[in-house]
């Protein structure tokens, strides 16, 4: 066998992890036919079958599962080498990749990045809006804005504060349906919530407020869409207080409803922290987010 083609092994690992060509293609930013060619080329090179093609996707064979762990180990080693090289780069130019939740990416980051881009015009910014935890150790992002405390020892983390969450609705909805004065009155309103996730149901239960999926008259797991539905006056939802207060027509409801705040953490890999450009964006973003979180509410 010739020297390994790492692009083939990268595709192999993604298919093992996701179980399908389409999901792996989305994860790697490649086309599905390209992923298929990578898998076939690797199987031909090794002389073994790596996946069983089924109606529901690609099922890794026992051989593939045995190969997967050393491949992931090699990926981690390559990522570590890239991190060390990245940290040694001296200039304030190049690219910094930031990941944040979809709501923060869509509705908070844009205004925070205006002064940062003006201060560092030679640094390109890539933004990954996702509610999943992008892997900083494998360079899926350089900087992450998390709503939970990261635990990996290889990461540099900074807690920036907490974001209050409030019950809210647009004034057009309240004019049409009335303003609830108690939590019990919410049951008679059009609640906007999640579809397949039970996150809101569990959070409400923790506050002594029983909700079921059927209580949400509009359901979506796309949180930016949920915010847009709320802004359109379609119902009552739960959102960051800062967003509610800065959006015309939005009103916070039921101040007696004590909703746990979201912790805000800024994170990067410790090797990347020595890179001037990543440190510059990390510090600038940390200052901007701290100001946003600390902005007086109410």
C-alpha positions as CSV (number, residue, x, y, z in Angstrom):
1,X,0.0,0.0,0.0
2,X,1.2,3.5,-0.8
3,X,1.6,6.3,1.7
4,X,-1.8,7.1,3.2
5,X,-4.0,9.7,1.6
6,X,-5.2,11.6,4.7
7,X,-8.2,13.0,2.8
8,X,-9.5,9.4,2.4
9,X,-9.0,8.6,6.0
10,X,-10.7,11.8,7.1
11,X,-13.7,10.9,5.0
12,X,-13.7,7.4,6.4
13,X,-13.7,8.6,10.0
14,X,-16.6,11.0,9.2
15,X,-18.7,8.2,7.7
16,X,-18.1,6.0,10.7
17,X,-19.1,8.8,13.0
18,X,-22.2,9.9,11.1
19,X,-23.4,6.6,9.6
20,X,-24.2,8.2,6.2
21,X,-22.5,9.8,3.2
22,X,-24.8,12.8,3.2
23,X,-24.2,13.6,6.9
24,X,-20.5,13.1,6.5
25,X,-20.5,15.3,3.4
26,X,-22.2,18.1,5.3
27,X,-19.8,17.8,8.2
28,X,-16.7,18.0,6.0
29,X,-18.1,20.5,3.5
30,X,-17.7,18.1,0.6
31,X,-20.2,16.7,-2.0
32,X,-21.8,13.3,-1.4
33,X,-20.3,11.8,-4.6
34,X,-16.8,12.9,-3.5
35,X,-17.3,11.1,-0.1
36,X,-18.5,8.0,-2.0
37,X,-15.4,8.1,-4.2
38,X,-13.2,8.5,-1.1
39,X,-14.7,5.5,0.6
40,X,-14.4,3.3,-2.6
41,X,-10.8,4.4,-3.2
42,X,-9.9,3.6,0.4
43,X,-11.5,0.1,0.2
44,X,-9.7,-0.6,-3.1
45,X,-6.4,0.6,-1.6
46,X,-6.8,-1.6,1.5
47,X,-8.4,-4.5,-0.3
48,X,-11.2,-4.8,2.3
49,X,-14.9,-3.8,2.7
50,X,-15.2,-1.0,5.2
51,X,-19.0,-0.4,5.1
52,X,-22.1,-2.4,4.5
53,X,-24.4,-0.4,2.3
54,X,-27.9,-0.5,3.8
55,X,-31.2,1.3,3.1
56,X,-30.6,3.4,6.2
57,X,-27.0,4.3,5.6
58,X,-23.5,3.0,5.8
59,X,-22.8,0.5,8.6
60,X,-19.1,0.1,9.5
61,X,-17.8,-3.5,9.3
62,X,-15.7,-5.0,12.1
63,X,-12.6,-4.1,10.2
64,X,-13.7,-0.5,9.9
65,X,-14.4,-0.3,13.6
66,X,-10.9,-1.7,14.4
67,X,-9.3,0.9,12.1
68,X,-11.3,3.8,13.4
69,X,-9.5,4.3,16.7
70,X,-6.0,4.5,15.3
71,X,-7.3,6.8,12.6
72,X,-8.8,9.1,15.2
73,X,-5.6,9.0,17.1
74,X,-3.7,10.1,14.0
75,X,-6.2,12.9,13.4
76,X,-5.7,14.1,17.0
77,X,-1.9,14.0,16.6
78,X,-2.1,16.0,13.3
79,X,-4.5,18.5,14.9
80,X,-2.1,19.0,17.8
81,X,0.8,19.6,15.4
82,X,-1.4,22.2,13.6
83,X,-2.2,23.8,16.9
84,X,1.5,24.1,17.8
85,X,2.3,25.6,14.4
86,X,-0.7,28.0,14.6
87,X,0.5,29.2,18.0
88,X,3.9,30.0,16.6
89,X,2.6,32.4,13.9
90,X,3.4,36.0,14.8
91,X,1.2,38.2,12.6
92,X,-2.1,39.9,13.1
93,X,-3.5,38.5,9.8
94,X,-5.0,35.3,8.6
95,X,-8.3,33.7,9.7
96,X,-10.0,33.1,13.0
97,X,-12.9,30.6,13.2
98,X,-15.5,31.3,15.8
99,X,-18.3,29.0,16.8
100,X,-21.4,30.0,18.9
101,X,-25.0,29.0,19.4
102,X,-27.3,29.8,16.5
103,X,-29.1,32.5,18.4
104,X,-25.9,34.2,19.5
105,X,-24.4,33.9,16.0
106,X,-27.5,35.4,14.3
107,X,-28.6,38.1,16.7
108,X,-25.6,39.0,19.0
109,X,-22.4,38.5,17.2
110,X,-23.0,40.8,14.2
111,X,-23.1,44.0,16.2
112,X,-20.2,42.9,18.4
113,X,-18.0,42.2,15.4
114,X,-18.3,45.6,13.9
115,X,-15.7,47.3,16.1
116,X,-13.5,44.2,16.1
117,X,-13.4,44.1,12.3
118,X,-12.5,47.8,12.3
119,X,-9.7,47.2,14.7
120,X,-8.3,44.1,13.0
121,X,-9.1,44.5,9.2
122,X,-6.5,42.0,8.1
123,X,-8.0,39.2,10.2
124,X,-10.7,37.2,8.3
125,X,-13.5,35.9,10.5
126,X,-15.3,32.6,9.9
127,X,-18.5,32.0,12.0
128,X,-20.0,28.5,12.7
129,X,-23.5,28.8,14.0
130,X,-24.3,25.6,15.8
131,X,-26.0,24.4,19.0
132,X,-23.7,21.4,19.1
133,X,-20.3,21.6,20.7
134,X,-17.7,22.0,18.0
135,X,-14.4,20.3,18.8
136,X,-11.7,22.8,19.5
137,X,-9.1,20.0,20.0
138,X,-9.6,19.0,16.4
139,X,-9.5,22.5,15.0
140,X,-13.2,22.6,14.1
141,X,-13.1,26.1,15.5
142,X,-10.4,28.4,17.0
143,X,-12.7,30.2,19.5
144,X,-16.0,29.0,21.0
145,X,-18.7,30.9,22.8
146,X,-20.3,28.3,25.1
147,X,-23.4,28.4,27.3
148,X,-21.9,25.8,29.6
149,X,-18.5,25.4,31.3
150,X,-16.0,23.5,29.2
151,X,-14.1,20.8,31.1
152,X,-11.2,19.8,28.8
153,X,-7.9,20.5,30.4
154,X,-6.4,21.5,27.1
155,X,-8.6,24.6,26.8
156,X,-8.3,28.1,28.1
157,X,-11.7,29.3,29.4
158,X,-13.1,32.5,30.7
159,X,-16.5,33.0,32.3
160,X,-18.0,36.3,31.0
161,X,-21.1,36.3,33.1
162,X,-24.7,35.1,32.8
163,X,-27.5,35.9,30.4
164,X,-31.0,36.2,31.9
165,X,-33.8,34.4,30.2
166,X,-37.3,35.8,30.2
167,X,-40.8,34.8,29.0
168,X,-41.7,37.2,26.2
169,X,-44.1,38.0,23.4
170,X,-44.6,40.7,20.7
171,X,-47.0,43.5,21.6
172,X,-49.1,42.6,18.5
173,X,-49.7,39.2,20.0
174,X,-50.5,40.7,23.4
175,X,-53.0,43.1,21.9
176,X,-54.7,40.3,20.2
177,X,-54.7,37.6,22.9
178,X,-54.1,39.6,26.1
179,X,-51.2,39.6,28.6
180,X,-50.9,36.6,31.0
181,X,-50.5,37.7,34.6
182,X,-49.7,34.3,36.1
183,X,-47.9,31.1,34.9
184,X,-51.3,29.3,35.0
185,X,-52.6,31.7,32.4
186,X,-49.9,30.6,30.0
187,X,-51.8,27.4,29.4
188,X,-54.4,29.4,27.5
189,X,-51.9,31.0,25.2
190,X,-50.0,30.0,22.0
191,X,-46.6,28.9,23.4
192,X,-43.6,28.6,21.0
193,X,-41.2,25.8,21.9
194,X,-39.0,23.0,20.7
195,X,-40.0,20.1,18.5
196,X,-38.0,17.0,19.2
197,X,-35.9,18.3,22.1
198,X,-37.4,18.2,25.6
199,X,-35.0,20.9,26.9
200,X,-37.8,23.4,27.6
201,X,-40.0,20.8,29.2
202,X,-37.3,19.7,31.6
203,X,-36.3,23.3,32.4
204,X,-40.0,24.1,33.1
205,X,-40.3,21.1,35.3
206,X,-37.3,22.2,37.3
207,X,-39.2,25.4,38.0
208,X,-42.3,23.6,39.1
209,X,-44.1,24.5,35.9
210,X,-45.5,21.4,34.1
211,X,-45.4,21.5,30.3
212,X,-45.9,18.9,27.7
213,X,-45.1,18.9,24.0
214,X,-48.7,19.5,23.2
215,X,-48.7,22.8,25.2
216,X,-46.5,24.3,22.5
217,X,-48.8,25.4,19.6
218,X,-45.8,26.2,17.4
219,X,-42.8,23.9,17.5
220,X,-39.3,24.0,15.9
221,X,-35.8,23.0,16.9
222,X,-34.4,25.9,14.9
223,X,-34.0,28.5,17.6
224,X,-33.4,31.5,15.3
225,X,-36.7,30.6,13.6
226,X,-38.4,30.4,17.0
227,X,-37.3,33.9,17.7
228,X,-38.6,35.1,14.4
229,X,-41.9,33.5,15.0
230,X,-42.1,35.3,18.3
231,X,-41.2,38.6,16.8
232,X,-43.9,38.1,14.2
233,X,-46.5,38.0,17.0
234,X,-47.3,34.3,16.7
235,X,-47.0,33.4,20.4
236,X,-45.2,33.5,23.7
237,X,-41.6,32.1,24.0
238,X,-38.5,32.2,26.2
239,X,-35.5,34.2,25.1
240,X,-32.5,36.2,26.2
241,X,-33.5,39.3,28.0
242,X,-31.0,41.4,26.1
243,X,-32.6,40.4,22.8
244,X,-36.1,41.1,24.1
245,X,-35.1,44.6,25.4
246,X,-33.3,45.6,22.2
247,X,-36.0,44.4,19.8
248,X,-38.8,46.9,19.0
249,X,-42.2,45.6,20.0
250,X,-41.0,42.8,22.2
251,X,-42.2,42.7,25.8
252,X,-40.9,40.7,28.8
253,X,-43.7,38.9,30.7
254,X,-44.2,37.3,34.2
255,X,-41.2,38.7,36.1
256,X,-42.1,36.4,39.0
257,X,-41.1,33.4,36.8
258,X,-37.6,32.6,37.9
259,X,-35.9,31.2,34.9
260,X,-32.2,30.0,35.3
261,X,-29.8,32.2,33.5
262,X,-27.3,31.0,30.8
263,X,-23.7,31.0,31.7
264,X,-21.4,32.5,29.0
265,X,-17.9,31.1,28.5
266,X,-15.3,32.0,26.0
267,X,-12.9,29.2,25.1
268,X,-9.9,28.5,23.0
269,X,-7.2,25.8,22.8
270,X,-4.2,26.6,25.0
271,X,-1.8,26.1,22.1
272,X,-3.8,28.7,20.1
273,X,-3.6,31.2,22.9
274,X,0.0,32.0,21.9
275,X,-1.1,33.0,18.4
276,X,-1.2,36.8,18.2
277,X,-4.2,37.0,15.9
278,X,-6.3,34.4,17.9
279,X,-5.3,36.1,21.2
280,X,-6.3,39.5,19.8
281,X,-9.7,38.3,18.6
282,X,-10.2,36.3,21.8
283,X,-9.5,39.3,24.0
284,X,-11.6,41.7,21.9
285,X,-14.5,39.3,21.7
286,X,-14.3,38.7,25.4
287,X,-14.5,42.4,26.1
288,X,-17.4,42.9,23.8
289,X,-19.3,39.9,25.1
290,X,-18.6,40.9,28.7
291,X,-20.1,44.4,28.0
292,X,-23.2,42.7,26.4
293,X,-23.7,40.4,29.3
294,X,-23.2,43.1,31.9
295,X,-25.5,45.6,30.2
296,X,-28.1,46.7,32.8
297,X,-31.4,44.8,32.4
298,X,-34.9,46.0,33.1
